[in-house]
Amino acid sequence: MSYYGTTINESPVIVVKAGEVIGSPAFLAVTADGKVATAGKNAIGIVLPSCDDKVEVGADLDVQIKDIGTWTAGAAVAYGDELAVGDGGKAVKATEGAFIVAIALEEATKEGQRITVQIVKAGYKPA
């Protein structure tokens, strides 16, 4: 798509270079510099399963940055919960001061479960 002569990327996926060695990066949140996102902080998106089981620094990561995707839960969450990054780049229920990355479109009953989410990047959860 072009807007006043400027190309606009409408794809929900971008390629990010891994900024660190990541074991099993699929379905984890990462930052723009290709590192696993830190708990409560903003994430550029969620790594798609097209990557290797372990990626080295500089390897390509296909990262979903918008729309409906799949994220690994770091704890139990309910349908409709605002989600933030938890330990290891996994999804947890957003608490005050955490950056809301997505909304849960299904529940997770335990850590490690993959759930469908709507990536929204809604800003920091207020008090």
C-alpha positions, 0 to 999 in steps of 0.5 A: 500500500502506498500513502502519498508516495510512501510505502506502508507495510501492512504485514502483521509480521516483521523480521528482527535479528536476535540480540542474544542466544535464545533457546526455544524462542517460539511463542515468546515476547521479544523486544525490538533489539531481538532479546527476550522481553523483560517482565512488565516491559514493552515487547515488539511482538511474539516470535512465530514458530518458523524459527529454529529451536535455538537461535544465535545472535544475528539470526532472523526471528519472524515476529508477529507485531499485531493482530491475533496470535499465539503466546505462551502463558507464564501463569494461569490467565482468564479470557479477556485478561489484559496481558503483560510480559512475565518471566522469560517472555511469557504472558501473565495478567497485567498488573499496575505499571506493566505494559499491556501487550495483548488481551487473552482470547482464551484461558490458560490454566497453567504455565507453559500453555499456549493461548490465543491473544489479540496483540494490542500494545495498549500502554502501561496499566494504570493504578 
